[in-house]
Amino acid sequence: MSDDESRRGFAGSAPEADGPRPVPQLAAIAPYVMGKPPRRDEPQGAKLSSNENPFGPSPLAIAAAVGALTSVNRYPDDQGALRARIAAFHGVEPANVIPGAGSDEIIHLVCAVYLEPGRRLILGSPPYGIHRVAGQLSGAELVRVPLVDWTHDLSSMAAEARPGDVIAVTNPHNPTGTAVRPDDLRALLAAVPRECVVLVDEAYHEFMDDDVRVSAIGMLDLHPGLIVSRTFSKVYGLAGLRAGYGIGNPATLEPLDRVRTPANVNSVAMAAAMAALDDTAHVGRTVTLTVEGRRRLEDACARLGLDHVRSQTNFVLVADRDGWPEALGRDGISVRPGANLGVPGWHRVTIGTPAEMDRLIAVLDLLFV
């Protein structure tokens, strides 16, 4: 076999007959595709493809992370301080908290612990990609409930639910940016069997409008299997450190705690995360600038006749027309193709800094005015 053939085989071709074979459900799993950065030769490039926080982390978080570097020769502590800090922030008990390496790890833990062949994962279609991958890897059946007006159809999801199912609600939703009404979420929790796990992913919670920004954390008493996942990657700007958590009833979280990787959140990430929770001014500034940028982009799309979905997040889903994503790319601005996210014909545009939004809107104006 040539070197080229060997490399191709390592990259994902079928294994040799006498080699190791992955679990059969892997065959149906498409790899997750990361958002692409702008071209290296574009010094003013803008990466608007991964829903990152362009304003960066809190100075308090940076200082705490730097301070923690001196002790990275030791394993992290038992996470007691982090659990207590998150619990105090949300008004729950430390036993209601499980830290994770980003909220994506919480999703994988839920699916690993509560799903298996013969059980089902109920999710909106198109789903958040990590929910899909984690569900498929578990061997569970995926029940895809189509979105209605780009939003989770919670009543149809509740009607599908059977004991032992996991119901995944991404609120606000990725990739569409829409949010469900709090009363509809309460109705779902009241309707589904108590043997179900209801996983509510609130990665973009802070960016929501006031009338829908109600966290499911306040609904734990409505359903024993409710788990709410949060992340430090978005509004807190710590995406590169991979820190998140889940909040739920202790009996529902205990199996996740039993199988999670020891020291799954590193020392630097824990220090930065706890400090980030203290800097409410930085969070407020990030939210204000993000919402202003989101409204600017939505207003520009309406003015230019570009179909888009009104968002409750730090991104806007915009319909492709006349090659505007390619025009942005030529100007060094990268956005996320919707084909990677289950919405072909659309592109997901992350809200950037005011200067980045100026450049993006200027390119759109040149194309469509």
C-alpha positions as CSV (number, residue, x, y, z in Angstrom):
1,M,0.0,0.0,0.0
2,S,1.3,3.4,-0.9
3,D,1.7,6.2,1.6
4,D,-1.2,8.1,0.0
5,E,-3.4,5.0,0.2
6,S,-2.5,4.5,3.8
7,R,-3.3,8.1,4.7
8,R,-6.7,7.8,2.9
9,G,-7.5,4.6,4.9
10,F,-6.6,6.3,8.2
11,A,-8.8,9.3,7.3
12,G,-12.0,7.2,7.4
13,S,-12.3,4.5,4.8
14,A,-13.7,1.1,5.8
15,P,-11.4,-1.0,8.0
16,E,-9.6,-4.0,6.8
17,A,-11.4,-7.3,7.3
18,D,-8.9,-8.4,9.9
19,G,-8.7,-5.0,11.6
20,P,-10.7,-3.5,14.5
21,R,-14.3,-2.6,13.7
22,P,-16.1,0.3,15.3
23,V,-19.7,-0.1,16.6
24,P,-22.1,-0.4,13.7
25,Q,-24.0,2.8,14.5
26,L,-20.9,4.8,13.7
27,A,-21.6,4.2,10.0
28,A,-24.6,6.6,10.1
29,I,-22.7,9.4,11.9
30,A,-21.5,12.3,9.8
31,P,-18.5,14.1,11.4
32,Y,-19.1,17.5,13.0
33,V,-17.8,20.3,10.7
34,M,-16.3,23.3,12.5
35,G,-16.8,26.8,11.2
36,K,-13.9,27.9,9.0
37,P,-11.7,30.9,9.8
38,P,-11.1,33.6,7.2
39,R,-8.3,33.3,4.8
40,R,-4.8,33.6,6.2
41,D,-3.9,36.2,3.7
42,E,-6.7,38.5,4.8
43,P,-5.4,40.5,7.8
44,Q,-8.8,42.2,8.4
45,G,-10.6,38.9,8.2
46,A,-13.6,38.2,10.4
47,K,-14.6,34.7,11.6
48,L,-18.4,34.9,11.8
49,S,-18.9,31.1,11.4
50,S,-18.7,29.6,14.9
51,N,-21.0,31.6,17.2
52,E,-18.0,32.8,19.2
53,N,-17.9,35.8,21.5
54,P,-15.9,38.4,19.6
55,F,-15.5,40.6,22.7
56,G,-13.4,38.1,24.5
57,P,-13.5,36.9,28.1
58,S,-13.7,39.0,31.3
59,P,-10.4,40.5,32.5
60,L,-11.2,38.9,35.8
61,A,-11.4,35.5,34.0
62,I,-8.1,36.1,32.2
63,A,-6.3,37.0,35.5
64,A,-7.8,33.9,37.2
65,A,-6.7,31.7,34.4
66,V,-3.1,33.1,34.4
67,G,-3.0,32.6,38.2
68,A,-4.1,29.0,37.9
69,L,-1.3,28.1,35.5
70,T,1.2,27.9,38.3
71,S,-0.4,24.8,39.7
72,V,-1.1,22.8,36.5
73,N,1.4,20.2,37.6
74,R,-1.4,19.0,39.9
75,Y,-4.7,17.5,39.0
76,P,-7.7,19.8,39.5
77,D,-9.5,19.6,42.8
78,D,-12.7,17.7,43.2
79,Q,-14.8,20.6,41.7
80,G,-16.4,21.4,45.0
81,A,-15.6,25.1,44.7
82,L,-16.9,25.3,41.1
83,R,-20.1,23.4,41.9
84,A,-20.7,25.7,44.9
85,R,-20.1,28.8,42.9
86,I,-22.5,27.7,40.0
87,A,-25.1,26.6,42.6
88,A,-25.0,30.0,44.4
89,F,-25.2,31.8,41.0
90,H,-28.4,29.9,40.1
91,G,-29.9,29.6,43.6
92,V,-29.7,25.8,43.7
93,E,-27.7,23.3,45.8
94,P,-24.3,22.0,44.8
95,A,-25.8,18.6,44.4
96,N,-27.9,20.0,41.6
97,V,-24.8,20.8,39.5
98,I,-22.5,18.7,37.4
99,P,-19.6,20.4,35.6
100,G,-18.6,19.4,32.1
101,A,-16.0,20.1,29.4
102,G,-18.4,22.4,27.7
103,S,-22.1,21.8,27.6
104,D,-21.4,19.3,24.8
105,E,-19.9,16.9,27.3
106,I,-23.1,17.1,29.3
107,I,-25.1,16.1,26.2
108,H,-22.8,13.1,25.5
109,L,-23.1,12.0,29.2
110,V,-26.9,12.2,29.1
111,C,-27.0,10.1,26.0
112,A,-24.4,7.6,27.2
113,V,-26.2,7.1,30.5
114,Y,-29.9,7.3,29.5
115,L,-30.0,5.9,25.9
116,E,-29.3,2.5,24.4
117,P,-30.6,0.4,21.5
118,G,-34.4,0.2,22.0
119,R,-34.7,3.6,23.6
120,R,-35.4,6.8,21.7
121,L,-34.1,10.4,21.4
122,I,-36.8,12.9,20.5
123,L,-35.4,16.1,19.0
124,G,-36.4,18.9,16.7
125,S,-35.5,18.6,13.0
126,P,-33.1,20.0,12.0
127,P,-31.4,19.3,15.4
128,Y,-28.3,20.7,17.1
129,G,-25.6,18.5,15.6
130,I,-24.1,17.3,19.0
131,H,-27.5,16.0,20.1
132,R,-27.8,14.0,16.9
133,V,-24.2,12.6,17.1
134,A,-24.5,11.6,20.8
135,G,-27.9,10.0,20.2
136,Q,-26.7,8.0,17.2
137,L,-23.6,6.8,19.0
138,S,-25.8,5.4,21.8
139,G,-27.6,3.2,19.3
140,A,-30.9,4.8,20.2
141,E,-33.6,5.5,17.6
142,L,-33.8,9.2,16.6
143,V,-37.3,10.6,16.4
144,R,-37.1,13.8,14.4
145,V,-40.0,16.2,15.0
146,P,-40.1,18.9,12.3
147,L,-39.8,22.5,13.5
148,V,-42.9,24.8,13.0
149,D,-42.1,28.3,12.0
150,W,-38.4,27.4,12.6
151,T,-39.2,26.6,16.3
152,H,-39.5,23.4,18.3
153,D,-43.0,21.9,18.1
154,L,-43.2,21.0,21.8
155,S,-46.7,19.7,21.7
156,S,-45.8,17.2,19.0
157,M,-42.6,16.3,20.8
158,A,-44.7,15.6,24.0
159,A,-47.1,13.5,22.1
160,E,-44.2,11.3,20.9
161,A,-42.8,10.7,24.3
162,R,-42.7,7.3,25.9
163,P,-41.2,6.2,29.2
164,G,-37.4,5.9,28.9
165,D,-37.1,8.5,26.1
166,V,-34.8,11.4,26.1
167,I,-36.3,14.7,24.8
168,A,-33.8,17.3,23.7
169,V,-34.9,20.9,23.4
170,T,-32.3,23.5,22.4
171,N,-33.6,26.8,23.7
172,P,-32.7,29.0,21.9
173,H,-32.3,26.6,19.0
174,N,-29.2,26.2,17.0
175,P,-29.1,26.6,13.9
176,T,-32.3,28.6,13.6
177,G,-31.9,31.0,16.6
178,T,-35.6,30.7,17.7
179,A,-36.9,30.2,21.3
180,V,-39.9,28.5,22.7
181,R,-42.4,30.2,25.0
182,P,-41.9,29.5,28.7
183,D,-45.5,28.3,29.1
184,D,-45.0,25.8,26.3
185,L,-41.9,24.4,27.9
186,R,-43.8,24.0,31.2
187,A,-46.6,22.2,29.4
188,L,-44.0,19.8,27.9
189,L,-42.5,19.0,31.3
190,A,-46.0,18.4,32.7
191,A,-47.1,16.2,29.8
192,V,-44.2,13.8,29.2
193,P,-43.8,10.6,31.3
194,R,-41.8,11.0,34.5
195,E,-39.4,8.3,33.3
196,C,-38.2,10.5,30.5
197,V,-35.2,12.7,30.6
198,V,-35.8,16.2,29.3
199,L,-32.5,17.9,28.3
200,V,-32.9,21.6,27.8
201,D,-29.8,23.2,26.2
202,E,-29.5,26.9,27.2
203,A,-26.2,27.8,25.6
204,Y,-27.5,31.1,24.2
205,H,-29.8,32.0,27.1
206,E,-28.3,35.4,28.0
207,F,-29.0,36.8,24.5
208,M,-32.8,36.2,24.6
209,D,-35.4,38.9,24.6
210,D,-36.9,39.7,28.0
211,D,-40.3,38.1,27.2
212,V,-38.9,34.7,26.5
213,R,-35.7,34.7,28.7
214,V,-37.0,32.4,31.3
215,S,-34.6,29.5,32.3
216,A,-35.8,26.0,32.7
217,I,-33.6,25.9,35.9
218,G,-36.6,27.4,37.7
219,M,-38.7,24.4,36.5
220,L,-36.8,21.6,38.2
221,D,-39.8,20.8,40.4
222,L,-42.0,20.2,37.4
223,H,-40.2,17.0,36.2
224,P,-37.7,14.7,37.9
225,G,-35.8,14.1,34.7
226,L,-35.2,17.7,33.7
227,I,-31.5,18.5,33.0
228,V,-30.5,22.0,31.9
229,S,-27.1,22.4,30.2
230,R,-25.2,25.7,30.1
231,T,-21.8,26.7,28.7
232,F,-19.1,29.3,29.4
233,S,-18.2,29.3,25.7
234,K,-20.7,31.9,24.5
235,V,-21.6,35.0,26.6
236,Y,-18.6,34.4,28.9
237,G,-16.1,34.1,25.9
238,L,-14.3,31.0,27.2
239,A,-14.8,28.7,24.2
240,G,-11.2,27.7,24.1
241,L,-11.2,26.4,27.6
242,R,-14.1,24.1,27.3
243,A,-16.2,24.6,30.5
244,G,-19.9,24.1,31.0
245,Y,-22.3,22.4,33.4
246,G,-25.6,20.7,33.8
247,I,-28.3,21.5,36.5
248,G,-30.9,18.9,37.5
249,N,-32.3,16.9,40.3
250,P,-29.5,15.0,42.2
251,A,-30.9,11.5,41.5
252,T,-30.9,12.2,37.8
253,L,-27.4,13.7,37.7
254,E,-25.8,11.0,39.9
255,P,-25.4,8.5,37.1
256,L,-23.7,11.1,34.9
257,D,-21.3,11.9,37.8
258,R,-20.5,8.3,38.1
259,V,-19.2,7.9,34.6
260,R,-17.8,11.3,33.7
261,T,-14.0,11.5,33.2
262,P,-12.2,12.4,36.5
263,A,-11.0,16.0,36.4
264,N,-13.0,16.6,33.2
265,V,-12.8,20.4,33.7
266,N,-9.2,21.5,33.9
267,S,-7.8,23.8,36.6
268,V,-7.4,26.8,34.3
269,A,-11.0,26.5,33.0
270,M,-12.4,26.2,36.5
271,A,-10.6,29.3,37.7
272,A,-11.6,31.3,34.7
273,A,-15.3,30.1,34.9
274,M,-15.7,31.1,38.5
275,A,-14.2,34.5,37.9
276,A,-16.4,35.0,34.8
277,L,-19.5,34.5,36.9
278,D,-18.5,37.5,39.1
279,D,-18.1,40.0,36.2
280,T,-21.7,40.9,35.5
281,A,-20.6,44.2,33.9
282,H,-18.6,42.4,31.2
283,V,-21.5,40.0,30.6
284,G,-23.9,43.0,30.3
285,R,-21.7,44.8,27.9
286,T,-21.3,41.6,25.7
287,V,-25.1,41.1,25.6
288,T,-25.8,44.7,24.8
289,L,-23.3,44.8,21.9
290,T,-24.4,41.5,20.6
291,V,-28.1,42.3,20.6
292,E,-27.4,45.7,18.9
293,G,-25.4,43.9,16.2
294,R,-28.1,41.3,15.8
295,R,-30.7,44.0,15.3
296,R,-28.5,45.8,12.8
297,L,-28.1,42.6,10.7
298,E,-31.8,41.8,10.9
299,D,-32.7,45.3,9.9
300,A,-30.3,45.2,7.0
301,C,-31.7,41.9,5.8
302,A,-35.2,43.3,5.9
303,R,-34.1,46.4,4.0
304,L,-32.4,44.4,1.4
305,G,-35.1,41.8,1.0
306,L,-32.9,38.9,2.3
307,D,-35.0,36.2,4.0
308,H,-33.9,35.6,7.5
309,V,-35.1,34.1,10.8
310,R,-35.5,36.4,13.7
311,S,-33.0,35.3,16.3
312,Q,-32.8,35.1,20.1
313,T,-29.0,34.2,19.9
314,N,-25.7,35.7,18.8
315,F,-26.3,34.6,15.2
316,V,-28.8,35.1,12.5
317,L,-29.8,32.5,9.9
318,V,-30.0,34.2,6.5
319,A,-31.2,32.7,3.1
320,D,-28.7,32.4,0.3
321,R,-29.3,34.7,-2.7
322,D,-27.1,35.8,-5.5
323,G,-24.0,34.4,-3.9
324,W,-23.6,36.8,-1.0
325,P,-21.7,34.3,1.2
326,E,-19.0,34.0,-1.5
327,A,-18.9,37.8,-1.8
328,L,-18.2,38.0,2.0
329,G,-15.6,35.3,1.6
330,R,-13.7,37.4,-1.0
331,D,-13.7,40.2,1.6
332,G,-12.3,37.9,4.3
333,I,-15.5,37.3,6.2
334,S,-16.4,33.6,6.9
335,V,-19.9,32.5,7.7
336,R,-21.3,29.0,8.3
337,P,-23.0,27.1,5.4
338,G,-26.4,25.9,6.4
339,A,-25.8,22.6,4.5
340,N,-23.5,21.7,7.4
341,L,-26.3,22.3,9.9
342,G,-29.3,20.7,8.2
343,V,-30.6,23.9,6.6
344,P,-29.3,23.9,3.0
345,G,-29.9,27.1,1.1
346,W,-29.2,29.2,4.3
347,H,-26.1,30.5,6.1
348,R,-25.6,31.1,9.8
349,V,-24.0,34.5,10.5
350,T,-22.4,35.1,13.9
351,I,-22.7,38.6,15.3
352,G,-19.3,40.2,15.4
353,T,-17.9,43.4,16.7
354,P,-19.4,46.7,15.6
355,A,-16.6,47.1,13.1
356,E,-17.1,43.6,11.7
357,M,-20.8,44.2,11.3
358,D,-20.0,47.5,9.5
359,R,-17.9,45.5,7.0
360,L,-20.5,42.7,6.6
361,I,-23.4,45.1,6.0
362,A,-21.3,47.2,3.6
363,V,-20.7,44.1,1.4
364,L,-24.4,43.3,1.5
365,D,-25.3,46.9,0.5
366,L,-22.9,46.7,-2.5
367,L,-24.6,43.5,-3.7
368,F,-28.2,44.4,-3.2
369,V,-28.8,48.1,-3.1
